[in-house]
Each structure stands twice: as C-alpha cells, then as structure tokens.
Amino acid sequence: MANRTFKTGISRDQPSFLPPRVDDYVAIDNPVRAIEAFVAALDLGKLGFSHAGSGGGAGQPPYDPADLLKLYLYGYINRVRSSRSLEREAGRNLELIWLMKRLVPGYRTIAKFRQENWKALKAVHREFVLVLRHLDLVGGEIVAIDGAFFDGNASKASIKTQRKLAKRLAEIEQEIEAYGAALEANDSAEADRPAVGRDGEGDGGGNVAQKMTALMARRASLQADLAQLEESGQTQLSRTDPDARLLSKNGQVVAGYNVQIAVDGKHKLLVEDEVVNDGNDTGQLHNMAKAAKAELGVETLTVLADTGYYNGNALKACEEDGIVAYVPQARRNARLEAEGRISHEAFVYDAEANVYRCPAGKLLTPTDGRKNNGGRIEIRYVSRKADCDACTLRSRCLSAKTPTRTVQRWEHEDVLDRHRARMKGANALMSRRAQLAEHPFGTLKCRAGYRHFLVRGFDKVRGEWSLMALCYNFSRVLSILGFDSFMAYLAKSRPYPALLLLNIASAIIAGLQTLMFRPKAGFCLEFGSPA
C-alpha cells in the first residue's frame, strides 16, 4: 500500500488573480443569511428602534439598528451574549464579518443598544410570532403553559426579606443595649477614679462610642428599609436589581425572575411569554392563556398546565373567555386517607336538590349565611346532629367534641365540578403537557446555557428574554422548514427589493468568477456554484 501524506491547506503567501471575497467564505445556505434576510424584512422604525430610518445625523454617525440587531440575533443563536464577547467576535468571526460588513461596534455601544431598545426587541419577537402564523407553523388548538426560574444579575445576599430585616434590627437593638450598658459602666469607672493619673484615659470608652455610633447608623438604615417595604407593600428589597426577588421551589432558591411561556402544540414554538418576579404560578394561568389566545387569533383554546397553576378563580376566568383549561389539582388529603379518615372529597354534591350526601347516605343542607374566605364567597353545608350521633362512621368523620360535619362550597363550585370531570380522562393530555412545556426551557438552559440574565430591571430583563425566545423560535423554524423554504418566504415579504437584487448580483459575480477558472462547467445561478 502506498504511503499517503496529510492533507495540506493553501499557502497563505499564494497570490491570486482575483482575491476571494468575504462572501465566498459564507455558504449560500448558511443560517447567517437567514438572519440578514429576516432583519431586512422588518420595519425597524415601526417597531420602535432608536435611529431607525434617520440616515445618521449631526456629529458622530450612529450605527444602523439593523446591524446591531443582526449582531445580537447571531450572538444569541450561537450562545454569545455579553457585549465584550460580541465585540470580539465581530472582529474575528468570518460569519459576523460578512453579516456586519466589517463593522466592529464597541462593547458599550452594543450593551447600550440592548438596554435602550428593550421594547423594540419585544416587538420583534411578537412580529416573528405573526410570521409563524403566516407560515402555518402554529396549530392554535393546544398550548402548554409553564414557568421556570432564571437567575438575575444580583446575588442572593443583595436581596433582603422583611423577616431578615426585622431579625437583624432586633439583633442590633440588643447590641445597642449592650454597648449602652458598657458606656454607663465605663462612665461610672471614670467617675470613681482619682483625678491624678488619668493621662491616657478614654481609649476604651472611645472605642465603645464609635461602635455605638456605627450601630445607630445601621439601625437607622434598617428602619428606613423596613419603612420602604411597608410603604410599597412588598416583602423583599433588592439594592442591586430592584425587581429581582428570592424565588423558592422544591428547596431551590434563586435570586432572579420567574419566566412564563405558552408553547403551541404543533411544533413546540413559543407563542406567548412573560417575565414576573412572583415565585408562585397560581396567579399566572389566566393571564398567560388569555394572551396566548389573543396572539393566536382563535376563538377557543385548550390550555395545559401543571399542579402549580391550579386556582379556582383562574379556572373560572378561563371558562368565561372560551379557554378550556386542564390543570391537575394537588392531593391534600393523602394524610387523612392514610389514617382512615373521611375527607370532604367523599361527600357528593346533588345539584338538583342543592345538598351534599355523606358516605353514610345522610344529607348536609345549606345554611343561610355566606363566608368570605380570602375573596371566595363560600356556602356552608351542615349535617344533622342526630344523624351524626347515630352514624357508624362518626369516629372516622368527626372528632369527639365536634357535633356535626360541615362542608364549604364555593359559590362557583360548578366551574370546578366541570373541571374535575374533564380531568378524569386527561392523562394523555398531561403527558403531552410535559413534552411541550419542558422542551423550550430544556433547550435554552441545557443546550444554550441561558440560565441567567445579564441586565437588571423588569424592562431590560423582558427585552433580553425576548431575544432568547426569538432566537429559540428562529432556530426551530430553520430546522422545521429548511433554509430554502424560509428564505423564499422572507423574499416574498421583504419590503426592500434592492437587498434581494444585491444578493442576486452577488451570486452572479460568484458564478462568473467560477466560470473564469472552470469554463467547461455549467453554472447554476440559484446556488452560485458549478452545476
């Protein structure tokens, strides 16, 4: 067998008659060309970007927002997010050199663009959802709603809870009392000493006085923080990021935000999202479902969510807005059932007679009064004492000192009854919920490594999340449709035909250069390469 040498590259000193263009290094089906076409199809002025359509201005000309948007889209798709990294890549990455036309903005300019155009970035994300609808990539029938915690640009130690502040204030009060007693003892000792020989006195007392002054200042600061919390109605205070909060779930504590998403059931694409700082998901179901329904432009919508979203008022609001929700209810009676006790779920409601029937067959009738339980108006259904006294199940149903059994029924309990009936055959839908909702978060956190935000404050954080969500959808659309189909759609919707002509001209030039070196080969104009 003949010996084979290693493959060798082209010499860097080799001259060429026609030097290669930057465009030659970017394949005709490179996704970076899809980014270029997508941004070219946007009306940046209408979307609210700064300097869009201004053509520059007096003094140092600004960067075109289209170029900076392309830079960010490329960066977030390729896991490059920081402004310094984007600046570095713009000067050495051939794809970015092509995309940016050799522009290399400074990192401050890059960072400022993301901070100032958060509202426009959200608008671009919503514009792309419209693209998904035009491409028929969203079904608009089923969406899964889920939430996940993302770290903010603040440490856990920088966020103070009301309980921690109150505890620390009590500790400082004790220290102040201790130092006050020390000062009194020091003054008494000074008074008892003879006047002679007091030349180096006061050092100990001076140290105590200094510490006392520092403690008083710290106490005043804590009191001001507590007063601020009381005035705002909040329970946490963050000095670094005013909107970040300590969020806890399953023993995990995160200093950051709770990201809510609605995922369409057809291709697992994001159709709605929001960033909140509430660690509890129970108040998010209706808002997310209603927004997703409006974004999809449908009359009815089926929504799937996990146990954390179960809320009677939210289910009622969803039903009123034409949203069919499937949310499993948490089991809260497992301990009672394990002890052989009878829970309220064993009591069956008879809607026609407006009574409850207990496991022994006796009736619980409604009382005249109503009870306001945290905003829920409830009706009390009470058994007869004679029935309970003679019941063989009394020991499992009541304590020794309780004469009758009471069941509370929400005035809109019929909503929950219909929901419970739906959930009896919803095991397949619940499995599908996990497949839909967990996919985007898994992709963003595990594949892309996006577990934290780089900016601070609700507005900027929501703008950065819009970039993450947009790039997730963008990459997925390229995977679903393929490069050629997506580019064909963008070419039809592009408002600037001159850019399309420019791309065609580039392909023709590339083909002519190829023909000069390979005159016998046919030329395929569509791909800009030999046929």
N, C-alpha and C positions, 0 to 999 in steps of 0.2 A: 504494500500500500504506500502510495506517495505521501510524503510529508506535506502538511498543509500549514500555511502561515496564518497568523492572526489577521483579522480584518483591519484595514487601516483607513483612517479618515483622510479628508482632503487637506493638503498643506495650507497652513494659514498664510503663507507667503505666495501662494499661487495666484497670479493675476488673472483677471477675466475680462473678456471684451465688453460684456455687459454686466456690471456688478449686480448681484442679487438684491431684490427689493425686500423690505421688511415683510411685505405681503406674501412673498414666496415661502416664508418660514411658518405661516399660519395656514393650515389645511383649509380647503374650501368648505369642509363640514365641521370645522372647529366650533364648539359652542360659543366662543367669544364673538363670533359673527352674529349669532342669535341675540346676544346682549346688545350689540351695535344696532341691529335692526329693530329690536324692541324699543330701545330708548328713542330711536329716530321716529318711531310711530307715535310717541307721546307728545301731547301739547303741554309742555312744561310750564308755560305761563298760566294756563288754565288750572293746572294742578297746584299752583302756588309757590313755585320755586323762586328764590331770590335771583334777581338779574336776568330772569328768563326773557328772551326777546329784546333785551336792552341794546344789544350790539356793543356793549362796553360802556364807556363813559369817560368823564374827565379824569385825569391823573392815571395812576396805575390801572390798566385794564383788568377786570376780574376774570376768573376762569368761567368758562361756559358751564352752567349747572348740568348740562347733558354729559360733559366729560367727567365731572365729579360723580354723577350718579352711576355712570358706567364703571368707574373705578370701584365704587362701593359694591355694586352688584357682582362684579368679578371677584372682589375680595371675599364677600360673604359666601358666595358659592364655593370658593376654594379655601375656606377656613382661614382667611387672613382678615382680621377685623381692626386691629389697632392702627391708628393714623401713622405712626412711625413705620410700621411694617408695610403699610400700603405705599408710603413714600419710597421706601427702599425697593419694593417690588416694581414700582413704576419705572425705575431707572435701570433695572437689570432683567426683568421678565419680558421675553420677546412677545408674548401674547398681549401683555399690557402696553408694551411699546407700540404695538400695532393699534391697539384699542384707543390709546391716549394720544396717538400721533406724536410720540416722543415728548409729550408734556410730562413734567415731573413736579407736581404741586408740593409745597412744603407741608409738613405734618400738621402745623397749626391751621392752615387753610383747609386741609382735609377734615380735621376734627371739627372746625367751626361749621363746615357745611352740614355735618350730621346733626349738630346741636341746633342750628338755626332753622333747618328745614324739616323738623320732625313731623309737622302737619302735612307737608307735601309728600313725605315718604309714606305716610298712612294713605294718602290719596292715591299714590301709585299702586300700593297693594290692593286697594279696592278696585282700581282700574283693571288690574290683572284678573280679579275675580270676574269682572264683566267679560274679559277675554275667554275665561274658562266657560262661561255660559254660551258665548257665541260659538265656541268650538265643540259644544255639546259634551264637555268632559265632566259635568256635574249632573247627577240624576235629579236632585231636588225632591227626593222622596223620603230618604232617611238620612239623618245626621246624628253623629255621636258627639256628646259634649264631655269634656274632661278638663282637668286643671292640673298644673304642676308648679312646683316652687323653683324659682330661679334666684340665685344669689344676686344681690345688688352690689353696688360699688360702695359698700360700707361694712365694717366689721360688726360682729355681734356685740362687742364691748361698747361700741359707739351708740347703741340703742338702749335707752333706759325705760323700763316699765314703771308704772305708777307704784307698784308694790315694792320694787327695788329702791326707788327714790324715797319712799316713806320709811323703809327699813334703814337705809343709810342715814336719813335725817334723825331717826331715833338714836342711832349709834353715836352720831356727832353730838346730839344733845347730852348723852351720857358722858362723852369725853369732855364737853364744856363744863359740865358739873364737876367732873373730877379735877380739871385744871383750875376751876374756880376755888375748890377746896384747897388745892395746893397753893394757890396765891394767898388765900387767907392764912394758911399755916405759915407761909413764908413771911407775911407781914407781921404775924404775932411773934415769930422768932426774931425779926429785926427789932421790934419794939422792946423785947426782953434783953437784948444785948446792950452792954455798956457802950457809951459814945466813943470810948477810946478803942482803937483797933478796928475801925470799920473801913479801912482804906480799900480794900478790894471787893467790897460787898456789891450785891445786886446782880451778879452774873447769873445765878440760878433763877432768881426772880425774873430777870430779863428774858431768859430762855422760855420760861413758862408764859410770860406775857406775849412773846412773839408767837408761840404756838396757839395761844388763846385767840390772838388776832386772826391767824390763818383759819382756825376753826370757825370763827364768827363769819368770815367771808365765805367759807364753804357752805355754812348753814344758810346764809342769805341766798346763795346760788341755787341750792336745792329747793328752798322755799319758792323761789321765782320759777323754777322748772315745774314744780307741782301746781303752782297757780296757773301757769300756761296750759298745762294739761287739763285742769279743771275748767278753764275758760273755753278751750277748744272742744271739750267733750271727748278727747282721745285718751287712750290708755298707755300709749307709748310715745317716746320723744327721741328723735334722732338728730344729732348735731351734724353728722356728715352728709347724709341724704335725708332730707326732711320727710320724704314719702316712703322710705323703706321701713319695714316692720319685721319684728321677730315672728316667724311663722312656724308652727309646730304641727307635725303629722307623723303618727306611728313612731314617736320617740325621736324623730329627726327635727332639729331646729335650724332654720335658715334665716339669715338676715337679708331680706330681699322682697320679692314680689310673687304674687300668685297669677300665673298666666292661664287664661281660659281660652279654649279653642272649640270650634264646631267643625267636624270633619264630615264631608259628604261621603255617602256610602258607595258611590260609583267607582271612584279612583283614589279614595283617601286623600283628597285635596282639601285644603283649608278654605272655608267659605266665610268664616267669621272668627274674630278673636278679640280679646280684651285683656288688659293688664290691671289688676286690682291689688290692694295690699291687705285684703281680708283673708285670714287663714282658713275660714270656713266657707265651704262651697254651697251651703244650703240656700243662700240668697242669690245665687247666680243663674239658676236654671231658667227662669222665665225670661230674664234679660237676654241671655245668650240665644235661647230658642227663638224669641221674637225677632232679634236682629238677624239671625240666620235665615229665617223665613222671609224677611224683607229683602235681604241680599239675594236670595234665590228667586224672588218674584213669584212665589207659589201661593196657592190658596190654602192648602193644608200641608202639614209636615209631621213626620214621625220623628221623635227625639228619643235617643237612648242615653242614659246617664247611670252612674254608679250610685251606691247607697248614700254617699255623702251629699247628694243633691236632693234627697227626699225632704219635701216640705209641702204641707197641705195647701198653704196659700199660693205657692208657686204652681202646684198642680191645677188648682182652680183657675188661676190666671191663664195657664197654657190652654186649658179646655175652652175658655172663653175666646181665645184668639185663634182657634182652629188648629191647635197643636196637640197631637196625641203623644203623651209622654209615657215612657217606660222606665221607671226608677224603682229598684227593689228597696223594700223597707227593712231597716235594721231589726234584727230579732232582739227584743229587750226583755223577753220573758223566759229565757233559757234557764235561769236560776230557779224561778218558780216552778217550771215544769220538772226540773231535776229533783226538786223537793216534793213533788207530787201535789203541788198547789194548783188551784184553778185560776187562770189568768182571765182578763177581760175579753180576750180573743175567743174564749169558749162560749161567750154569750152571743146569741144570734138575734139580729135585728129583723123585726117584721114591719116592713114599710107600710103595709096596708093598715095594720092596727096601731102603728106607731108605739110599739112596745119591744122590749128585749125579752128573750126567753133564755133562762139559765139552763145548765146541763141537766138539771132535775126536772125540767119542763115547766117551772113556775115563771110567772110574768114579772117584769120590772116595768113600772109605769112612769111616765114623765111627771116632774114637778112643775109648779107654775113659775118658779124663779129661773133666772139665767145667770151664768157665771162668766165673768170676763177673765180668761186665763191667758195673759200675755197678748192681748189683742184678739184672741179667739173667743167667740161667744159660744159657750157650751151649755147643753141641756142635761140636767141630772135625771137619771132613771133609777128609781129606788124600788127594792123588793119589799114584800110584806113581812113584818117581824114574825108573824105566826107561821108563815111558810118556811122561813129560815130556821126557826126553833125546831120544827118537826123534820127538817131535811137531814137525810143520812150523809150528805156531802158537806155538812156545815163545817166540820173541822178542817177540811181542805179549802174551804171558800172564805171563811171568816175567822178572825181571832176571837178569843174567849170574851172580850169586852165589847166587840162590835155587834150591834143588834141586827143590822141589815146590810145588804150588799148594794153598792152604788156604782153605776157605770156612767161616765161622762161621754156625751156625744156632741161633736162639733155640729154647728147649725148647717154646715155644708158637707156633712159626712158622706152624702150621696156621691160627691166627687171622688172621695177615697174608696167608696164601695165599688164604683165603676173601675177605678184604677186597680184595685185588688183583683177584680175579675179578669182584667186584661193580663195581669202578671202571672196568672196560673199557668198559662201556656206560652210564656215568654223566655224559656230557657235558651232557645236558639238565638233570639234577638240579643240576649245578654252576652252570649259568646261572641256574637258579631260586634257588639259594642266594644269589647276589649280589643278585637282585631283592628277596628277602625281608629279608636281614640289613642291607643298606645303607640301606634306606628309613627305619627309625626314627632312626638316627644322622644321616642327612642332614636329616631333618625337624627334629630337636632342635637340631642345630648350625647349620644354614644358615637355616632359617625362623625358629626361635625364638631363635637366637643363644645357646643354652646350651652354652658351651664350657668353663666353669669352675664350680667350686663356691664358695659364699660362706662355708662353715663349715669347721671343722677337726676332724680326728679321724675314725676309721672310723665310729663310731656316728652322729655328726651328718651326715657325708657320705652314709651309706647312707639316712638319713632324707630328706635333700634329694633324692637320686636317686629315691627312691620317689615324691616329689611330681612330679618331671619325668616319670617313667614313667606315673604315674596320669593326669596331665593329657594326655599323648600318647594314651593309650587312650581317655580320656573324650572328647576332641575327635573321635577317629576313629569312636567308636561313634555320636556325634551325626550324623556325616556318613554313616555306613552305614545306620543305622536311620531317621534323621529325628527331628525333635523330638517329634512327636506319639506315635510308637510307643515311644520311650524313656520319655516321661513316663507313658504308660499302664502300662508295666511297673513303674516306680517307684511309681505309685499303688497297684498291687496288693501290692507288697512293703513298703510304708511301715508301720512299727509305730505311728505316731502319727496316727490318723484325724482328730484335731482339726485338724491342719495342713491336711489336704485340705479339710475343711469351711471353714476360714478362706479358702483360695484360692477356693473356690466362692462364698463370701459376697462376696469382693472383686469377682469377676466380675459377680455380680448387682448390686452397688452401681454398678459402672461402667456396666452396661446401663441401670439406672434413670436415671442422670444423662444418658445419651444420649437416652433416651426423652423426658425433660423438654424437650430442645431440638429433638428431631425426632420429634414424636408420631405422624407418619404412617408412619414407617419400622418395619418389623418388627424384632424383636430376636432375635439368635442367642445363646443362653446359652453355647454351647460356646466361642465366641471372644470374648464380651464386647464385641461391636461390632454395628453395624446390619447386618441381613441384606441 
